Amino acid sequence: MVSVYLSGIVILAYLFGSVPTAVWFGQAFYKVDVREFGSGNAGATNTFRVLGAKAGSIVMFVDILKGWTATNLPYLLDTSVIGTANATTFVNFQLALGVIAVIGHLFPVFAGFRGGKGVATLFGMVLAIHLPAALMCVSVFITVLLITHYVSLSSILAGFTFPFSIAFIFKTSVPSILLYGIAICALILVTHQKNIERLLKGHESKIYLFKKKSS
């Protein structure tokens, strides 16, 4: 019974992550599949690029919510169901479910397994796991975006802020959180290879939050 319950929670986390926010929102309100334009990704960054700041902000919020919700699913369980009330084990289970949600975002069952890069969903995990570090990531993201207007660069630097703050500022006592932060950096570098190439060549698209998208 316990294994069935846990399996259901794992599947639910994947399904949360699999909600293709950018695809469904673009098709419902703009009659556009964002995967056919811009970078071809079904994520918030490409939605900003293709549909503008308003649509991109909505998609980003929902994608963050996906990661936050999946990571907080263990609170629906009695701690005895996952074997222990130990805080470290509980956090590890949260991280596992959050990672599954990110996998769902990268390979969504509802959108032909063609998803986004997972940055917003990863950030939802960070919010659920360590709020102070998440706020530092937000500060870095907003600051870099306002200065450079590159969402990709802002995402990369915000992602690297998490393990740095966890290790040197907040000095977490849970090793898995630091390992998770390092894994975030690796994933961001892998999923943003093309963006990094465009940044180095000066070809990356800029996004102006307070400028209306031209028709």
LUMDREN-23710 format. One line per 8 residues: number of its first residue (from 1); their letters; for each residue x negated, y, z negated of N, C-alpha, C. Coordinates in nm, 3 decimals, padded with zeros to 5 digits, always signed. Example, Ala and Ser with C-alpha at 12.3 -4.5 7.8 and 13.67 -1.06 7.14 Angstrom:
2
1 = as = -01.319/-00.569/-00.780/-01.230/-00.450/-00.780/-01.320/-00.330/-00.780 | -01.285/-00.225/-00.708/-01.367/-00.106/-00.714/-01.290/+00.003/-00.787
//
This chain:
215
1 = mvsvylsg = -00.083/-00.121/+00.000/+00.000/+00.000/+00.000/-00.086/+00.126/+00.000 | -00.193/+00.122/-00.085/-00.283/+00.236/-00.094/-00.351/+00.261/+00.040 | -00.398/+00.152/+00.105/-00.467/+00.167/+00.233/-00.374/+00.223/+00.339 | -00.248/+00.184/+00.336/-00.150/+00.237/+00.431/-00.129/+00.386/+00.406 | -00.121/+00.422/+00.279/-00.103/+00.562/+00.242/-00.221/+00.647/+00.290 | -00.341/+00.598/+00.263/-00.461/+00.670/+00.305/-00.470/+00.679/+00.457 | -00.437/+00.570/+00.524/-00.439/+00.570/+00.671/-00.343/+00.674/+00.726 | -00.227/+00.686/+00.661/-00.129/+00.785/+00.704/-00.182/+00.926/+00.689
9 = ivilaylf = -00.253/+00.953/+00.578/-00.311/+01.085/+00.556/-00.417/+01.116/+00.660 | -00.499/+01.017/+00.693/-00.604/+01.034/+00.795/-00.542/+01.064/+00.931 | -00.440/+00.989/+00.967/-00.372/+01.012/+01.096/-00.308/+01.150/+01.098 | -00.249/+01.190/+00.985/-00.186/+01.321/+00.976/-00.288/+01.433/+00.995 | -00.407/+01.415/+00.938/-00.513/+01.515/+00.954/-00.552/+01.528/+01.101 | -00.564/+01.414/+01.169/-00.598/+01.417/+01.312/-00.488/+01.486/+01.392 | -00.363/+01.457/+01.360/-00.251/+01.517/+01.433/-00.244/+01.667/+01.411 | -00.273/+01.711/+01.288/-00.280/+01.855/+01.262/-00.385/+01.919/+01.352
17 = gsvptavw = -00.503/+01.856/+01.356/-00.609/+01.910/+01.439/-00.579/+01.905/+01.587 | -00.497/+01.809/+01.627/-00.467/+01.789/+01.768/-00.366/+01.888/+01.826 | -00.303/+01.966/+01.740/-00.208/+02.065/+01.792/-00.284/+02.163/+01.882 | -00.258/+02.162/+02.013/-00.335/+02.246/+02.107/-00.278/+02.388/+02.111 | -00.306/+02.463/+02.009/-00.246/+02.595/+01.992/-00.262/+02.683/+02.116 | -00.384/+02.692/+02.167/-00.411/+02.778/+02.281/-00.332/+02.734/+02.404 | -00.326/+02.604/+02.427/-00.255/+02.551/+02.544/-00.106/+02.577/+02.532 | -00.048/+02.539/+02.420/+00.097/+02.555/+02.403/+00.137/+02.702/+02.400
25 = fgqafykv = +00.061/+02.785/+02.331/+00.094/+02.927/+02.323/+00.083/+02.993/+02.460 | -00.025/+02.962/+02.531/-00.043/+03.020/+02.664/+00.065/+02.979/+02.762 | +00.103/+02.853/+02.757/+00.206/+02.804/+02.848/+00.343/+02.858/+02.812 | +00.371/+02.870/+02.682/+00.504/+02.914/+02.637/+00.528/+03.062/+02.662 | +00.427/+03.144/+02.640/+00.448/+03.289/+02.645/+00.383/+03.359/+02.764 | +00.288/+03.291/+02.830/+00.220/+03.354/+02.943/+00.224/+03.269/+03.070 | +00.282/+03.149/+03.059/+00.287/+03.056/+03.172/+00.147/+03.029/+03.225 | +00.050/+03.021/+03.134/-00.091/+03.002/+03.171/-00.150/+02.891/+03.085
33 = dvrefgsg = -00.226/+02.802/+03.150/-00.307/+02.704/+03.077/-00.446/+02.763/+03.067 | -00.486/+02.805/+02.948/-00.614/+02.875/+02.932/-00.733/+02.789/+02.973 | -00.713/+02.657/+02.981/-00.823/+02.569/+03.021/-00.857/+02.583/+03.169 | -00.769/+02.649/+03.243/-00.794/+02.668/+03.386/-00.863/+02.801/+03.415 | -00.895/+02.876/+03.311/-00.956/+03.007/+03.329/-01.069/+03.026/+03.228 | -01.147/+03.131/+03.249/-01.255/+03.162/+03.155/-01.354/+03.048/+03.141 | -01.381/+03.010/+03.016/-01.477/+02.904/+02.989/-01.417/+02.765/+03.007 | -01.284/+02.759/+03.018/-01.217/+02.629/+03.034/-01.187/+02.559/+02.903
41 = nagatntf = -01.215/+02.625/+02.791/-01.188/+02.565/+02.660/-01.052/+02.605/+02.607 | -00.991/+02.513/+02.532/-00.861/+02.540/+02.471/-00.879/+02.586/+02.328 | -00.943/+02.702/+02.312/-00.968/+02.754/+02.179/-00.940/+02.902/+02.171 | -00.960/+02.958/+02.052/-00.928/+03.098/+02.028/-01.017/+03.191/+02.111 | -01.145/+03.160/+02.121/-01.237/+03.247/+02.195/-01.194/+03.263/+02.340 | -01.162/+03.153/+02.405/-01.120/+03.161/+02.544/-00.982/+03.226/+02.557 | -00.899/+03.211/+02.455/-00.769/+03.278/+02.457/-00.788/+03.429/+02.449 | -00.880/+03.474/+02.363/-00.914/+03.616/+02.360/-00.956/+03.663/+02.499
49 = rvlgakag = -01.041/+03.583/+02.562/-01.098/+03.620/+02.691/-00.991/+03.624/+02.800 | -00.902/+03.526/+02.801/-00.805/+03.511/+02.910/-00.676/+03.590/+02.885 | -00.626/+03.586/+02.763/-00.494/+03.643/+02.735/-00.497/+03.770/+02.651 | -00.612/+03.804/+02.595/-00.621/+03.927/+02.519/-00.626/+03.906/+02.368 | -00.644/+04.018/+02.296/-00.667/+04.014/+02.152/-00.546/+03.964/+02.074 | -00.425/+04.005/+02.114/-00.306/+03.964/+02.040/-00.288/+03.812/+02.044 | -00.293/+03.756/+02.164/-00.279/+03.610/+02.179/-00.394/+03.538/+02.111 | -00.515/+03.590/+02.128/-00.631/+03.526/+02.068/-00.624/+03.524/+01.916
57 = sivmfvdi = -00.574/+03.634/+01.858/-00.563/+03.641/+01.713/-00.462/+03.540/+01.659 | -00.350/+03.525/+01.730/-00.248/+03.429/+01.688/-00.302/+03.287/+01.695 | -00.368/+03.255/+01.805/-00.425/+03.122/+01.822/-00.532/+03.095/+01.717 | -00.616/+03.193/+01.690/-00.721/+03.177/+01.589/-00.660/+03.150/+01.451 | -00.555/+03.225/+01.417/-00.492/+03.207/+01.287/-00.436/+03.066/+01.272 | -00.367/+03.018/+01.374/-00.307/+02.884/+01.367/-00.416/+02.777/+01.364 | -00.522/+02.795/+01.440/-00.631/+02.697/+01.440/-00.701/+02.693/+01.304 | -00.715/+02.809/+01.241/-00.771/+02.812/+01.105/-00.677/+02.738/+01.010
65 = lkgwtatn = -00.548/+02.763/+01.025/-00.449/+02.699/+00.940/-00.452/+02.548/+00.954 | -00.478/+02.499/+01.075/-00.488/+02.355/+01.097/-00.598/+02.294/+01.010 | -00.716/+02.355/+01.012/-00.827/+02.303/+00.933/-00.802/+02.314/+00.784 | -00.743/+02.426/+00.742/-00.714/+02.447/+00.600/-00.612/+02.345/+00.550 | -00.509/+02.323/+00.630/-00.402/+02.230/+00.590/-00.455/+02.087/+00.581 | -00.528/+02.044/+00.682/-00.581/+01.907/+00.683/-00.675/+01.884/+00.565 | -00.758/+01.983/+00.536/-00.855/+01.969/+00.427/-00.786/+01.964/+00.291 | -00.671/+02.025/+00.280/-00.598/+02.028/+00.153/-00.498/+01.912/+00.138
73 = lpylldts = -00.494/+01.823/+00.235/-00.403/+01.709/+00.225/-00.425/+01.623/+00.100 | -00.550/+01.609/+00.050/-00.568/+01.527/-00.072/-00.488/+01.576/-00.192 | -00.448/+01.702/-00.193/-00.368/+01.751/-00.305/-00.228/+01.690/-00.306 | -00.191/+01.625/-00.195/-00.063/+01.555/-00.190/-00.072/+01.419/-00.258 | -00.197/+01.376/-00.286/-00.219/+01.244/-00.343/-00.243/+01.250/-00.492 | -00.204/+01.146/-00.561/-00.250/+01.124/-00.698/-00.399/+01.088/-00.686 | -00.485/+01.144/-00.770/-00.628/+01.116/-00.757/-00.660/+00.967/-00.769 | -00.576/+00.892/-00.834/-00.601/+00.749/-00.847/-00.591/+00.678/-00.712
81 = vigtanat = -00.520/+00.740/-00.618/-00.504/+00.679/-00.486/-00.636/+00.675/-00.411 | -00.721/+00.776/-00.432/-00.852/+00.775/-00.366/-00.959/+00.717/-00.456 | -00.917/+00.656/-00.565/-01.010/+00.577/-00.644/-01.068/+00.643/-00.767 | -01.066/+00.777/-00.772/-01.127/+00.844/-00.886/-01.080/+00.988/-00.893 | -01.088/+01.043/-01.014/-01.055/+01.184/-01.031/-01.183/+01.269/-01.026 | -01.297/+01.208/-00.994/-01.425/+01.278/-00.988/-01.419/+01.389/-00.884 | -01.464/+01.509/-00.923/-01.454/+01.626/-00.835/-01.534/+01.608/-00.706 | -01.653/+01.550/-00.716/-01.736/+01.531/-00.597/-01.670/+01.439/-00.497
89 = tfvnfqla = -01.613/+01.330/-00.546/-01.544/+01.236/-00.457/-01.424/+01.301/-00.393 | -01.354/+01.382/-00.469/-01.237/+01.452/-00.417/-01.277/+01.547/-00.304 | -01.385/+01.623/-00.326/-01.434/+01.716/-00.223/-01.480/+01.639/-00.099 | -01.546/+01.526/-00.120/-01.590/+01.444/-00.007/-01.471/+01.398/+00.078 | -01.363/+01.362/+00.009/-01.243/+01.320/+00.081/-01.183/+01.438/+00.158 | -01.185/+01.555/+00.096/-01.139/+01.675/+00.165/-01.221/+01.700/+00.291 | -01.353/+01.690/+00.278/-01.442/+01.712/+00.393/-01.414/+01.613/+00.504 | -01.393/+01.487/+00.465/-01.366/+01.383/+00.565/-01.240/+01.416/+00.644
97 = lgviavig = -01.135/+01.457/+00.575/-01.010/+01.490/+00.644/-01.026/+01.614/+00.731 | -01.103/+01.711/+00.682/-01.128/+01.830/+00.762/-01.203/+01.798/+00.890 | -01.304/+01.712/+00.879/-01.380/+01.670/+00.997/-01.289/+01.598/+01.097 | -01.200/+01.517/+01.047/-01.105/+01.446/+01.134/-01.017/+01.547/+01.207 | -00.975/+01.653/+01.137/-00.895/+01.757/+01.201/-00.975/+01.827/+01.311 | -01.103/+01.851/+01.286/-01.188/+01.914/+01.387/-01.201/+01.823/+01.509 | -01.216/+01.693/+01.485/-01.221/+01.597/+01.596/-01.091/+01.604/+01.675 | -00.979/+01.617/+01.602/-00.851/+01.632/+01.670/-00.847/+01.756/+01.756
105 = hlfpvfag = -00.906/+01.865/+01.708/-00.909/+01.989/+01.786/-00.997/+01.973/+01.911 | -01.109/+01.905/+01.894/-01.199/+01.884/+02.008/-01.138/+01.789/+02.111 | -01.068/+01.686/+02.061/-01.009/+01.585/+02.148/-00.862/+01.565/+02.112 | -00.777/+01.663/+02.148/-00.636/+01.658/+02.106/-00.553/+01.558/+02.186 | -00.485/+01.470/+02.115/-00.403/+01.370/+02.180/-00.286/+01.434/+02.254 | -00.246/+01.554/+02.212/-00.132/+01.622/+02.273/-00.169/+01.702/+02.398 | -00.298/+01.706/+02.433/-00.340/+01.787/+02.548/-00.445/+01.715/+02.630 | -00.426/+01.585/+02.650/-00.517/+01.508/+02.735/-00.659/+01.503/+02.684
113 = frggkgva = -00.679/+01.518/+02.551/-00.810/+01.511/+02.488/-00.906/+01.619/+02.539 | -00.850/+01.730/+02.590/-00.930/+01.845/+02.633/-00.902/+01.961/+02.538 | -00.988/+01.979/+02.439/-00.962/+02.079/+02.338/-01.061/+02.194/+02.339 | -01.070/+02.260/+02.223/-01.161/+02.373/+02.209/-01.291/+02.334/+02.143 | -01.359/+02.433/+02.087/-01.490/+02.409/+02.028/-01.486/+02.390/+01.877 | -01.371/+02.413/+01.818/-01.352/+02.379/+01.677/-01.399/+02.479/+01.575 | -01.444/+02.597/+01.616/-01.498/+02.693/+01.519/-01.390/+02.740/+01.422 | -01.273/+02.778/+01.473/-01.166/+02.826/+01.385/-01.119/+02.717/+01.290
121 = tlfgmvla = -01.109/+02.595/+01.340/-01.067/+02.483/+01.255/-01.173/+02.452/+01.151 | -01.299/+02.461/+01.189/-01.408/+02.447/+01.092/-01.399/+02.554/+00.983 | -01.366/+02.675/+01.025/-01.354/+02.782/+00.928/-01.239/+02.755/+00.831 | -01.131/+02.695/+00.881/-01.022/+02.656/+00.792/-01.069/+02.561/+00.684 | -01.160/+02.469/+00.722/-01.220/+02.379/+00.624/-01.299/+02.457/+00.520 | -01.378/+02.554/+00.566/-01.460/+02.633/+00.475/-01.372/+02.708/+00.376 | -01.262/+02.764/+00.425/-01.168/+02.833/+00.337/-01.116/+02.741/+00.226 | -01.086/+02.619/+00.265/-01.030/+02.523/+00.169/-01.135/+02.473/+00.070
129 = ihlpaalm = -01.259/+02.463/+00.114/-01.365/+02.405/+00.031/-01.433/+02.508/-00.057 | -01.466/+02.625/+00.001/-01.546/+02.723/-00.074/-01.507/+02.864/-00.028 | -01.409/+02.923/-00.096/-01.356/+03.053/-00.056/-01.460/+03.166/-00.055 | -01.546/+03.179/-00.158/-01.647/+03.287/-00.154/-01.739/+03.279/-00.032 | -01.784/+03.157/+00.000/-01.870/+03.141/+00.118/-01.792/+03.173/+00.245 | -01.664/+03.137/+00.247/-01.580/+03.167/+00.363/-01.569/+03.317/+00.384 | -01.555/+03.393/+00.276/-01.545/+03.538/+00.287/-01.674/+03.599/+00.340 | -01.787/+03.540/+00.302/-01.915/+03.586/+00.357/-01.921/+03.561/+00.507
137 = cvsvfitv = -01.872/+03.443/+00.549/-01.870/+03.410/+00.692/-01.781/+03.507/+00.768 | -01.666/+03.543/+00.710/-01.576/+03.639/+00.774/-01.644/+03.774/+00.790 | -01.715/+03.817/+00.685/-01.784/+03.946/+00.690/-01.887/+03.949/+00.802 | -01.963/+03.840/+00.814/-02.065/+03.832/+00.920/-01.998/+03.830/+01.057 | -01.891/+03.750/+01.070/-01.821/+03.739/+01.198/-01.770/+03.875/+01.243 | -01.699/+03.946/+01.155/-01.641/+04.075/+01.191/-01.749/+04.178/+01.223 | -01.854/+04.180/+01.140/-01.961/+04.277/+01.161/-02.029/+04.257/+01.295 | -02.065/+04.132/+01.326/-02.132/+04.103/+01.453/-02.040/+04.130/+01.570
145 = llithyvs = -01.912/+04.096/+01.555/-01.817/+04.117/+01.665/-01.799/+04.266/+01.694 | -01.787/+04.347/+01.590/-01.769/+04.491/+01.610/-01.893/+04.556/+01.670 | -02.009/+04.501/+01.639/-02.134/+04.558/+01.692/-02.163/+04.510/+01.834 | -02.149/+04.379/+01.857/-02.189/+04.321/+01.987/-02.074/+04.293/+02.081 | -01.953/+04.271/+02.026/-01.833/+04.235/+02.104/-01.842/+04.095/+02.164 | -01.933/+04.012/+02.111/-01.944/+03.873/+02.155/-01.881/+03.782/+02.050 | -01.770/+03.715/+02.084/-01.707/+03.623/+01.991/-01.797/+03.502/+01.966 | -01.861/+03.454/+02.072/-01.946/+03.336/+02.059/-02.063/+03.362/+01.965
153 = lssilagf = -02.130/+03.475/+01.981/-02.243/+03.509/+01.894/-02.195/+03.528/+01.750 | -02.078/+03.590/+01.735/-02.022/+03.611/+01.601/-01.993/+03.477/+01.535 | -01.939/+03.382/+01.612/-01.907/+03.249/+01.559/-02.033/+03.175/+01.519 | -02.136/+03.183/+01.602/-02.261/+03.113/+01.574/-02.325/+03.166/+01.445 | -02.335/+03.297/+01.434/-02.399/+03.356/+01.316/-02.315/+03.335/+01.190 | -02.184/+03.339/+01.204/-02.097/+03.313/+01.089/-02.112/+03.169/+01.043 | -02.124/+03.077/+01.141/-02.144/+02.936/+01.108/-02.273/+02.912/+01.032 | -02.379/+02.981/+01.071/-02.507/+02.965/+01.003/-02.507/+03.031/+00.866
161 = tfpfsiaf = -02.417/+03.127/+00.847/-02.407/+03.193/+00.717/-02.361/+03.097/+00.609 | -02.275/+03.000/+00.646/-02.218/+02.911/+00.546/-02.324/+02.829/+00.472 | -02.408/+02.749/+00.540/-02.507/+02.671/+00.466/-02.609/+02.759/+00.393 | -02.641/+02.874/+00.452/-02.735/+02.965/+00.386/-02.678/+03.013/+00.254 | -02.551/+03.058/+00.255/-02.490/+03.108/+00.133/-02.470/+02.998/+00.030 | -02.433/+02.879/+00.079/-02.412/+02.765/-00.010/-02.543/+02.727/-00.082 | -02.653/+02.728/-00.006/-02.781/+02.684/-00.061/-02.849/+02.789/-00.149 | -02.846/+02.916/-00.105/-02.928/+03.017/-00.172/-02.852/+03.120/-00.255
169 = ifktsvps = -02.723/+03.134/-00.230/-02.646/+03.233/-00.305/-02.558/+03.165/-00.410 | -02.478/+03.069/-00.365/-02.386/+03.003/-00.457/-02.444/+02.877/-00.520 | -02.550/+02.823/-00.457/-02.624/+02.710/-00.513/-02.531/+02.597/-00.559 | -02.459/+02.543/-00.462/-02.362/+02.438/-00.493/-02.425/+02.315/-00.556 | -02.350/+02.250/-00.642/-02.397/+02.127/-00.706/-02.345/+02.003/-00.635 | -02.272/+02.024/-00.524/-02.216/+01.912/-00.447/-02.296/+01.899/-00.318 | -02.386/+01.800/-00.309/-02.474/+01.786/-00.192/-02.398/+01.775/-00.060 | -02.283/+01.711/-00.061/-02.209/+01.689/+00.064/-02.164/+01.820/+00.128
177 = illygiai = -02.140/+01.923/+00.046/-02.100/+02.053/+00.101/-02.216/+02.115/+00.179 | -02.337/+02.104/+00.125/-02.454/+02.155/+00.196/-02.478/+02.077/+00.324 | -02.465/+01.945/+00.317/-02.481/+01.862/+00.437/-02.376/+01.899/+00.541 | -02.255/+01.924/+00.494/-02.149/+01.967/+00.584/-02.186/+02.099/+00.651 | -02.242/+02.191/+00.573/-02.282/+02.319/+00.630/-02.387/+02.304/+00.738 | -02.483/+02.215/+00.714/-02.586/+02.189/+00.815/-02.525/+02.125/+00.939 | -02.430/+02.036/+00.916/-02.361/+01.972/+01.029/-02.284/+02.075/+01.111 | -02.226/+02.175/+01.043/-02.156/+02.283/+01.113/-02.250/+02.352/+01.212
185 = calilvth = -02.370/+02.383/+01.164/-02.468/+02.450/+01.250/-02.499/+02.366/+01.373 | -02.520/+02.236/+01.352/-02.552/+02.146/+01.463/-02.436/+02.141/+01.562 | -02.313/+02.129/+01.511/-02.196/+02.121/+01.598/-02.177/+02.249/+01.677 | -02.195/+02.362/+01.611/-02.179/+02.491/+01.679/-02.282/+02.506/+01.791 | -02.405/+02.465/+01.765/-02.508/+02.474/+01.869/-02.475/+02.385/+01.988 | -02.423/+02.266/+01.959/-02.389/+02.172/+02.067/-02.271/+02.224/+02.149 | -02.167/+02.271/+02.081/-02.046/+02.313/+02.153/-02.060/+02.451/+02.218 | -02.163/+02.525/+02.180/-02.182/+02.659/+02.236/-02.304/+02.668/+02.328
193 = qknierll = -02.347/+02.556/+02.381/-02.466/+02.558/+02.467/-02.449/+02.653/+02.586 | -02.334/+02.644/+02.653/-02.312/+02.730/+02.770/-02.303/+02.876/+02.729 | -02.241/+02.902/+02.613/-02.233/+03.040/+02.565/-02.372/+03.095/+02.535 | -02.456/+03.012/+02.473/-02.592/+03.055/+02.442/-02.669/+03.085/+02.570 | -02.651/+03.003/+02.671/-02.717/+03.027/+02.800/-02.671/+03.159/+02.860 | -02.538/+03.185/+02.853/-02.486/+03.310/+02.908/-02.533/+03.431/+02.826 | -02.542/+03.414/+02.694/-02.593/+03.522/+02.610/-02.737/+03.557/+02.645 | -02.819/+03.455/+02.665/-02.960/+03.478/+02.698/-02.975/+03.544/+02.835
201 = kgheskiy = -02.883/+03.514/+02.925/-02.888/+03.571/+03.060/-02.813/+03.704/+03.069 | -02.741/+03.739/+02.962/-02.664/+03.863/+02.962/-02.535/+03.853/+03.039 | -02.483/+03.730/+03.055/-02.362/+03.708/+03.134/-02.239/+03.676/+03.049 | -02.254/+03.674/+02.918/-02.142/+03.638/+02.832/-02.039/+03.752/+02.831 | -01.911/+03.713/+02.836/-01.803/+03.813/+02.836/-01.791/+03.878/+02.699 | -01.763/+04.007/+02.700/-01.741/+04.080/+02.576/-01.592/+04.096/+02.550 | -01.558/+04.108/+02.423/-01.419/+04.124/+02.383/-01.409/+04.246/+02.292 | -01.317/+04.334/+02.328/-01.296/+04.456/+02.251/-01.162/+04.445/+02.179
209 = lfkkkss = -01.168/+04.431/+02.047/-01.048/+04.406/+01.969/-00.946/+04.517/+01.977 | -00.991/+04.639/+01.989/-00.900/+04.753/+01.983/-00.876/+04.815/+02.121 | -00.900/+04.736/+02.224/-00.878/+04.782/+02.360/-00.778/+04.691/+02.425 | -00.672/+04.745/+02.481/-00.569/+04.663/+02.544/-00.624/+04.594/+02.667 | -00.579/+04.471/+02.687/-00.623/+04.394/+02.803/-00.566/+04.459/+02.928 | -00.653/+04.488/+03.026/-00.607/+04.550/+03.150/-00.529/+04.450/+03.233 | -00.433/+04.498/+03.307/-00.350/+04.410/+03.389/-00.420/+04.375/+03.519
//
